[in-house]
Amino acid sequence: MRIVGEIPHSTYKITVFHMNNKFSIQFEDGEQSQLYKVPDVDYLKNFNEIKQIVDGSFLNKIDKIFMMMSQAKSSAVEQLVKRSIEDEFDNII
């Protein structure tokens, strides 16, 4: 897999890779990442054409998915902490 370029963004690190006739667009927010694979087809043959996919509408969806991922992680951690606290004390009857 080779890096073909990075797309500047104020919030995310966006890296475009190419391997086996597929482009991969990776979005990173520091704690989480999303990866989208795009087939190398006639109308998507280079980095500049891939950059056109990453428009405002697509980035809004990326934002929402990152928020859902963060909420899912927070919920899982809260449940773990809650179970740990419950297991910490003996039941007294």
N, C-alpha and C positions, 0 to 999 in steps of 0.2 A: 504494500500500500504506500502510495506516495502523496505528499501534500501538494496540491496544485495551487492553493492560495488561501488567503484569509479575507473575510469580509469585515470591514470595520463596523463596530457597533458600540454604543455607549454602555450597554449593560452586559452583553454576552460576548464571549470569545466564539467566533464562528469560523470554523476551519472546513475547507473542502478537500476531500481525498479522492483519489481515483485508483481503482483496482478491479481487475477482471471485468472490464467493460461496464463498470458501475461507478457512479459518483456517490460519495457519502458526504452529507452535510451534517457537521457536528456542532451543536449549540451547548456551551458550558456557562453556568452561572456561578461557578466557584465551588458549589457543593454538589451539584447534580449536572447531568448531561442528557441530551437527547440526540439521537442519530437517525437520520433519514437517508435511505438508499434510493438512488434515482438511476434508472437504466440509462446507459449510454446509447441514445437513439439519434436519429438524423437531426432533430431540432434541438438536441441537448448534447453538443459535442465538445464544448470547451467551458472554461471557467467563467467567461463573461456571460454565457447563456445560462449557466447555473445560478449566477448572481441574480438574474432576473426573477428567479423563483422566490428569493428571499425579499419579499415586498412587505408593505405595512400589514396587509391582511394576514399573511403567513406568520409574521412576527407577533401579531395579536394572539393568534392561536398558540404559538410557542409560549407566550407569557402565561396564558391560562393553564397550559399543561404543567409548566413549572410550578405554578401556585398549587395545583392539585397534587403534584408530587410532594411538595413541601408539607401540605396538610396531611397527606397519607403517612409521611415519615414522622411528623409530630404526633399524630394519633397513635402510631405503633409504639413510639417511645413512651408516651403517656401510659398506654396499657401495660407495658413492661414494668414501668415504675410502680404502677398501681398493684400489679401482681406481686412484685417484690416486697412491697410494704405489707400486703396482706399475708404473705408467707413468713414474714419476719417475726410475727408474734404468735404464740400458742393460743389455741382456742380454749377458753376457760368456761366451763359449764356450771 
